Amino acid sequence: MTGQPLIGHYVVLEQSNNGAVVDGYTPVTFNVTAGLNYTITATDDGEVYFNHWTNDFTVRVMPVTGTDQDVTYTAVYAASVQPPPVGTPYTISVTSQDINGTRVSGFYVDLRVNGYYITSGYTPVNFTNLEPGIPFQVVFYWYGSYYLRGLSNGDLNRYALTTFNTTGLTTTSLEGLYQYVPAVEAAALDVQARFPNGSVIGTTFNNTDYIQHTPGMWLTVTPPGSTTPFTGAFTGGSILPFVLIKDQAYVVTMTEGYDGCITFQSWADNGSTNSTRSVPLYTNTTLTAIYDQTGPCLGSGSGAAQAGAPLLQARTSERFEP
């Protein structure tokens, strides 16, 4: 921040659509492809701390698009952690309540850009000074005997995307819905998806500093006495197994298929070809749904989650932490 050049600071370039990563130490030049989307991440080293980019972008993970012209970006560091320059007043407000409408608080949420951690807090929390045009991702967590069921806007995914534009609202609100399940009343419901040859659809695995999720098939769970699902997940995701109140019957619905290339075939335990079934949950239970792949999947799964379709992209991974 004094204008003094800094040499040898670690930066990472990642291609957004396939996760390909290259890195280096400043000053460094990366070769990119015009038209493709990337992120550049500036890291701290314990002696100096990222503060902002000279184009006034205040998040260390900066989205950029490749061009056929040379472009230079400069990261500005400070000798201590300081608040970033005052930015636009865009704010994401995050609160929490239980499924009966009672306000609860203290649940951890974090904010990311392209899967990279930016900041975090405990509900109720406001993420402020955000930039327009950037897809911010709010990730909800659960704690103790309180289990996340979804968001109050009806979204059952624990990852909520928000992108501000320069002419719309400057504040958006997200609210996590939680259910209290005492340990003595709890039972776990795990749901897996497989191909007929036994290959798992949706897995988790460790990869350096991140836990990776290979996207699976979408499913929802409807509680007793309701016709509306109150929680959902992709098979292999970190929210599984669901922890529910036992000695009740839940309705589990698997997505019918994806992109015309993968279709629900049957349940492994009873052979039923109906993708919706009632599950009396007396003890910890695991179900397996069998899917058949009839051809290559050509569509994009990135928008499928909102429609209840599976997010199935065979050669990509979603970063997440459990």
C-alpha positions in Angstrom: 0.0 0.0 0.0 3.1 2.2 0.1 3.8 1.6 -3.6 6.8 -0.6 -2.9 7.0 -3.6 -5.3 6.6 -7.0 -3.8 8.4 -10.0 -5.3 7.7 -13.7 -4.9 4.1 -13.8 -3.7 2.1 -16.9 -4.6 -0.9 -16.5 -6.9 -3.1 -19.0 -8.6 -5.0 -19.0 -11.9 -7.9 -21.4 -12.3 -10.0 -22.0 -15.4 -13.6 -21.7 -14.2 -15.3 -24.4 -16.3 -12.9 -27.3 -15.8 -10.9 -26.5 -12.7 -7.5 -26.5 -14.5 -5.0 -24.7 -12.2 -1.6 -23.1 -12.8 0.3 -21.0 -10.3 3.4 -19.0 -9.8 5.1 -16.2 -7.8 4.9 -12.5 -8.6 5.7 -11.2 -11.0 4.2 -14.0 -13.2 2.6 -14.3 -16.6 -0.1 -16.8 -17.4 -1.2 -17.8 -20.9 -5.0 -17.9 -21.3 -7.6 -18.6 -24.0 -9.7 -15.7 -25.2 -13.3 -15.9 -24.1 -12.8 -18.4 -21.3 -13.5 -17.5 -17.7 -10.8 -17.7 -15.0 -10.2 -16.7 -11.4 -7.0 -15.2 -10.0 -6.3 -15.7 -6.3 -3.8 -13.6 -4.4 -2.6 -15.3 -1.2 -1.1 -14.0 2.1 2.2 -15.2 3.5 2.0 -14.2 7.1 4.1 -11.1 6.6 1.9 -9.1 4.3 -1.8 -9.4 3.7 -3.9 -8.9 0.6 -6.0 -5.8 0.7 -7.4 -5.1 -2.8 -6.7 -5.1 -6.5 -5.7 -1.8 -8.2 -8.9 -2.0 -10.3 -10.7 -1.6 -6.9 -12.0 -5.1 -6.7 -11.8 -6.0 -3.0 -12.1 -9.8 -3.0 -8.8 -11.8 -3.2 -10.4 -14.3 -5.7 -11.0 -12.1 -8.8 -13.0 -13.4 -11.8 -11.5 -12.5 -15.2 -12.1 -13.4 -18.8 -9.3 -14.3 -21.2 -8.7 -11.9 -24.0 -6.3 -11.8 -27.0 -4.6 -8.8 -25.5 -2.1 -8.6 -22.7 -3.7 -7.6 -19.4 -1.9 -6.7 -16.2 -3.5 -7.0 -12.7 -1.8 -5.8 -9.6 -2.6 -7.0 -6.0 -2.1 -4.4 -3.2 -0.9 -5.7 0.1 -0.7 -4.2 3.6 1.7 -5.0 6.5 -1.3 -6.0 8.7 -4.8 -7.1 8.1 -6.9 -4.0 7.3 -10.4 -3.4 6.1 -10.6 -3.1 2.3 -11.4 0.2 0.7 -15.0 1.3 1.0 -16.8 -0.4 -1.9 -20.4 -0.4 -3.2 -23.1 -0.9 -0.5 -24.1 -4.4 -1.7 -25.0 -6.6 1.2 -26.1 -10.2 1.8 -28.0 -10.6 5.0 -28.1 -14.1 6.5 -30.5 -15.2 9.3 -31.8 -18.6 10.6 -34.9 -20.0 12.1 -36.3 -23.5 12.9 -38.9 -25.1 10.8 -41.6 -24.0 13.2 -40.8 -20.4 12.7 -38.8 -19.7 15.9 -35.8 -17.5 15.4 -32.5 -19.3 16.2 -29.0 -18.0 15.8 -25.3 -18.8 15.9 -25.1 -21.0 12.8 -21.9 -20.8 10.8 -22.1 -19.6 7.2 -19.4 -18.7 4.8 -19.1 -16.6 1.6 -17.3 -17.8 -1.5 -16.5 -16.8 -5.0 -16.1 -19.7 -7.5 -15.9 -22.1 -4.6 -13.0 -20.2 -2.9 -13.5 -19.0 0.7 -13.8 -15.2 1.2 -15.2 -14.6 4.6 -17.6 -16.1 7.2 -19.8 -15.4 10.2 -22.5 -16.7 12.5 -26.2 -16.0 12.0 -27.4 -13.3 12.0 -24.6 -11.9 9.9 -24.3 -9.3 7.1 -21.7 -9.7 4.3 -21.1 -6.1 3.2 -19.2 -4.1 0.6 -19.8 -6.7 -2.1 -19.3 -6.1 -5.8 -22.0 -6.2 -8.5 -21.7 -8.8 -11.3 -19.9 -11.4 -9.1 -21.6 -14.7 -8.3 -21.3 -14.9 -4.5 -22.0 -18.2 -2.9 -23.4 -18.5 0.6 -22.8 -21.9 2.2 -25.0 -23.0 5.2 -23.7 -25.3 7.9 -25.5 -27.1 10.8 -24.5 -27.7 14.4 -25.3 -30.0 17.3 -28.8 -31.5 17.1 -30.0 -28.8 14.7 -30.0 -30.0 11.1 -30.3 -27.8 8.0 -33.4 -28.5 6.0 -33.2 -25.8 3.3 -33.8 -22.1 2.9 -37.0 -20.1 3.6 -37.3 -19.2 -0.1 -37.9 -22.9 -0.9 -34.4 -23.7 -2.1 -33.3 -27.1 -0.6 -29.6 -26.7 -1.6 -27.2 -25.6 1.1 -25.3 -23.5 -1.5 -27.1 -20.3 -2.4 -25.9 -18.1 -5.3 -26.4 -14.4 -5.4 -25.3 -11.9 -8.1 -26.0 -8.2 -7.8 -26.5 -6.0 -10.8 -25.8 -2.3 -10.9 -29.5 -1.4 -11.4 -31.3 -3.8 -9.0 -31.5 -4.1 -5.2 -28.4 -3.5 -3.2 -29.4 -5.9 -0.4 -30.6 -9.5 -0.5 -31.7 -11.7 2.4 -31.2 -15.5 2.9 -32.6 -17.5 5.8 -31.6 -21.0 6.7 -34.3 -23.4 8.1 -33.2 -25.9 10.8 -34.9 -28.8 12.5 -34.0 -29.8 16.1 -33.6 -33.6 16.3 -32.8 -34.9 19.8 -30.2 -37.6 19.7 -32.5 -40.2 21.4 -35.1 -39.7 18.6 -32.7 -39.6 15.7 -32.1 -42.0 12.8 -30.0 -41.6 9.7 -31.3 -41.9 6.2 -28.6 -42.3 3.5 -29.5 -42.5 -0.2 -27.0 -43.5 -2.8 -27.2 -43.7 -6.6 -25.4 -46.3 -8.8 -25.3 -47.5 -12.3 -26.1 -51.2 -13.0 -22.4 -52.1 -13.0 -22.1 -50.8 -9.5 -20.4 -47.4 -10.3 -21.4 -44.8 -7.7 -23.0 -41.6 -8.9 -21.8 -38.9 -6.5 -18.8 -39.3 -4.3 -16.6 -37.3 -2.0 -12.8 -37.4 -1.9 -9.9 -35.4 -0.4 -7.8 -33.2 -2.7 -5.1 -31.2 -1.0 -6.8 -28.5 1.1 -10.4 -29.2 -0.2 -12.9 -31.9 0.0 -14.2 -32.5 -3.5 -17.7 -33.6 -4.5 -18.4 -35.4 -7.8 -22.0 -34.3 -8.4 -24.6 -37.0 -8.1 -28.4 -37.3 -8.5 -30.9 -35.0 -6.9 -33.3 -36.3 -4.3 -35.9 -34.8 -1.9 -37.4 -35.9 1.4 -41.0 -35.0 2.4 -41.9 -35.2 6.1 -45.0 -37.0 7.5 -48.3 -35.1 7.0 -46.9 -32.8 4.3 -46.9 -32.8 0.5 -43.9 -30.4 0.2 -40.3 -31.6 0.5 -38.4 -30.1 3.4 -34.9 -31.2 2.6 -32.9 -32.3 -0.4 -29.4 -33.2 -1.6 -27.3 -34.6 -4.4 -26.2 -38.2 -3.8 -22.7 -38.2 -2.3 -23.1 -34.7 -1.0 -22.0 -33.6 2.5 -25.5 -33.1 3.9 -26.1 -36.9 3.6 -27.0 -38.9 5.4 -30.1 -37.0 6.5 -30.6 -37.1 10.3 -34.4 -37.4 10.9 -36.8 -38.2 13.7 -37.2 -41.9 13.7 -40.4 -44.0 13.9 -42.0 -41.9 11.2 -42.6 -42.5 7.5 -40.9 -40.1 5.0 -41.4 -39.8 1.3 -38.2 -40.0 -0.8 -38.3 -38.8 -4.4 -35.4 -39.3 -6.8 -35.0 -37.2 -9.9 -36.3 -39.1 -12.9 -33.1 -38.5 -14.9 -30.8 -36.1 -16.6 -30.5 -34.7 -20.1 -32.2 -37.7 -21.7 -29.1 -39.8 -21.2 -29.5 -41.0 -17.6 -32.8 -42.3 -16.3 -34.1 -43.7 -13.1 -34.4 -47.5 -13.4 -35.4 -49.0 -10.0 -34.7 -49.2 -6.3 -32.1 -51.9 -5.5 -33.8 -53.3 -2.4 -37.3 -53.9 -3.7 -37.0 -53.5 -7.5 -39.7 -50.8 -7.7 -39.6 -48.7 -10.8 -41.4 -45.8 -9.1 -38.8 -43.1 -8.2 -41.0 -42.0 -5.2 -41.4 -44.2 -2.2 -42.5 -44.1 1.4 -39.7 -45.0 3.9 -40.7 -46.0 7.5 -37.6 -44.9 9.4 -37.2 -47.1 12.5 -33.4 -47.3 12.5 -30.5 -46.1 10.4 -31.4 -46.9 6.8 -29.5 -46.9 3.5 -31.3 -46.9 0.1 -29.8 -47.3 -3.3 -31.3 -46.0 -6.5 -30.2 -47.6 -9.8 -29.9 -45.4 -12.9 -29.3 -46.4 -16.5 -27.1 -44.4 -18.9 -28.3 -44.7 -22.4 -25.9 -42.2 -24.1 -23.5 -39.3 -23.6 -24.7 -36.4 -21.6 -24.3 -33.2 -23.6 -26.2 -30.7 -21.5 -24.8 -28.5 -18.7 -25.7 -29.5 -15.2 -24.9 -26.0 -13.7 -28.5 -24.8 -13.8 -30.1 -28.1 -13.2 -30.1 -28.0 -9.4 -32.8 -25.3 -9.2 -35.1 -27.4 -11.5 -34.6 -30.5 -9.4 -32.5 -32.3 -12.0 -29.2 -33.9 -11.2 -26.0 -32.0 -11.4 -23.9 -34.6 -13.3 -20.7 -33.3 -14.9 -18.4 -36.3 -15.1 -15.1 -34.4 -15.3 -15.7 -31.6 -12.9 -15.9 -31.2 -9.1 -17.6 -28.8 -6.8 -15.5 -27.5 -3.9 -17.1 -27.8 -0.6 -16.4 -28.4 3.0 -18.6 -30.7 5.1 
